[in-house]
Amino acid sequence: MKTRIIHAVAGTMVLTSLLLGIFVHQNWFYLTGFVGLNLFQSSFTNWCLLGIILAKFGWNDDDGSCKC
């Protein structure tokens, strides 16, 4: 469940910042790049700040697929 939440939050942030970059101001594209960069580094390091925060609130994967 935690992995789904992480993907949903990342996807929402990317889509929101993309729309804000198109309709409000171009600087919102930096947020899109930041989220993408964090997803990229997470694929190598298996470290995710949102995963750590969710674990502290009690959201954990039952199958152990996310080691965040």
N, C-alpha and C positions, 0 to 999 in steps of 0.2 A: 504494500500500500504506500509505503514511504517513497518508493521509486516513482510511482504514478503521480504523487503530489509534486515531487521535484520536477518531473517532466511537464506537468501542467503549469506550474509556476514559471518555468523557463519559457515555455511556449507562449504563455500569456504576456510575459514581459517583452519577448521579441516582437510579437504582433502589435502590441500596444505602442512600443517605441517606434516601430516601422510606420504605423499610422500617424503618430505624432510628428515624426520626421517629414512625412509627406505633407501634412496639412497644417502644422504649427511652425516648426523651425527645424532646420537641418541638423542642429546639434544633438537632437534626440537619436540620431543614428549612432552616436558614440555608445549609448546604452545597448543598442542592438549588438554592436561589436564586442562590448564588454561581456555580455551574456554568452555570446558565441565563443569567446576566448576562454571563459570559465568552463563551459561544456567541453571544450577541446582539452584543457589541462586536466579536467576530471577524468577523461578517458585514459590518460596515462598514469596519473597519480592515485586514482581511486579515492580522492579527497574532495569532499563537497561540504561547504559551510552550511548550506540549507539542510543537508542530511544530518549534520551534527545538531543543529537547532531542533529539528523535528524529533530526533532521538531523545533529546532532553525533555521534550514535551510528551514523550511516551509513544510516539509513532515509530514502529519498527517493522521491518519486513519479516514475515513469517518464514519465508524460504531462505533467508540469509543472502539473497542475491546482491544486495547493495551493502558494501562495507564502509559506507560513509560514516 
